[in-house]
Amino acid sequence: MSTTIFWREFARYNTLANVRLYDACAGIDDEARRRDVGAFFASLHGTLHHLLLGDGIWMARFEGGEHPSTGLDAVLHENFADLRAARAAMDARIEALFAAPPSGFFDRTIRYLNNEGRVFEDPMTLILPHFFNHQTHHRGQAHAILSMLGPGRTTPVLDLHRVLKPDP
């Protein structure tokens, strides 16, 4: 499997997993989504925002730009419908990049300033696994919060092989 196809599959998984997650989140009222349950980003609302923010920061770097520095717990959209639309747009942006990456993209090194003001220079061989792992990590937190918000609530299957190749 070529490098491009490998990462394209992860980009597709990211989109499909987010659709499942947001579908499940849509069935929860706003008060519950914002409830501080003691998670790292406090609530389901906070966790979903962090995930979107992190993706935006990395995508800006991948595209050769910079992302304005914010706290990693910044709330980007107060309204869930707006957050969901921004998530869908980000996922489309991610898929578009990995569908047709620029020449030499996977061999690059990225130099960037992180949110703490520290300068790093990392190869894509390190950053791409981090990028997709970060998404999976925080979707797992969101999944756990969904479970906490309602006993008996059906939570989505987010396993990579079941998302990319659903049961018949």
N, C-alpha and C positions, 0 to 999 in steps of 0.2 A: 504494500500500500504506500502510495507516495505521501510525502509530508503534507502536501496541500489537501489531499483527500482526507487524511487523518484529522487535521484540524478543522476542516469543513464539517466533518461528522460531529465534532465537539460543539461547533457553532450551532448546528442543527439541533443537537440535543438540548443545548441551552435554551433555545427558543421554545421547543416543545415542552420542556420541563417547566418553564416559566408560564406557559399557557395553562398547564394543569394546575400549577400553584395558584395563579391569579384566579382561575375559575373557582377553586376552593375558597379563596379569600373573599370573593365576591359575595358569598353566602353568609358572611359575618357582618354584623352591624358595626358602624364606625366607632362607637364607644369601645367595643371589644377589641377591634383592631388596634386601637390606641392605648389599651390598658397596659400599664407597666407590669410585666410578669417576671421581672428580674433577669431578663435576657440581656446579653451584652449590649444591644442597642435598645434595651428596655421593652419594646413592644413589637408586635407584628408590623405595624406601620413604620417604626424606626428601622427594623431589619430590612424591609423591602426597599426603603430609601437608601440605606447604606449600600445595598447590592447594586442599585441603579447608579449611585454616585461612583462607586468603585469601577464599574464598567465604563462610565463616562471618562473617568481619569485615565484609565488604561487605553481606551480607544483614542483619546486625544493624543496620547504619546505614540501609539501605533501609527497614527496618521501624520505624525511629524509636528504636532502642535503641543500646546500646554493646556492644562485645565486650571481654571481659577482655584486658588487654595480656599478650602472651606474646612470646617470641622468634619470629620468622617461620620458624624451623626447628624449632618444637616438634613433638614426636611425640605425637599425640593418641590413637593406638590401637596397642598393641604387636602385636596379632594381625591378620593380613591380612583374615580374615573379618569382624572387627569394623570395620576400616577400610572395607571394601567396603560393609558395611551402612550405615555413616555417610555414605559417598559417595552411595549410592542415596537416603537420606533427604534429604540436602542438595539433590540434583538435583530431587527431588519438591518441595521447598520453593521452589526457584528457579522451577520451572515453574508452581507455584501462584501465585506473586507476579505473574509476567508474563502469566498467563492472565486475571487479574482485578486489574490494578493499581489502587491507590486513586486517587480523583479528584485530578487535578493532579500525579500522580506524575512525569510526564515533564517538567514545568515547574519542578520543585523545585530548590532549592539545598540541598546537604547541608553542614552544619558539623560537623567531627569532629576528634578528637585522634588523630594517627597513632601508630604504635608507638615513634617517636622522641620523643614528647611535644610535637610541633608541631601547632598548630591550623591547619586548612585550611577553606576554604569553596569548594566547587566545584559547578557546575551539573550536573544529570543529563546534559546534552548532552556533557559531558566524561567523567563517571564511568561511564556505561553502556558506551560503547565500551571504556574501560579495563577494566571488569569482565570483559567477554567476551573481550577481547584477552589479558588476563592468563591466563585459562583456556587459551586456544589456545596461548599461548607455553609454558606449563609442560607441557601435554600433548605439545607438540613435544619438549621436553627428555626427558620420560618415554619417548617413542617412540624417541629416539636411544639412550637407555640400554638399552631392550629390544634394539635392534640390536646393541649392544656386548656384551650378556650371552650371546649365542649366535650364532655364525656359522651362517647358513642358517635362523635363526629367522624365521618368518613374522610380520611386524608388521602391525597393522591399518591399513586405509585410513582416514584421518581427515579427508580433504578435505570441506569443508562440503557441496558439491554432491553428493558421492558418499555422504555419510552421510544427508542429508535425502532424497535420491532415489537409492537404490542401483541398481546395474546390474540390468537385468532378467535 
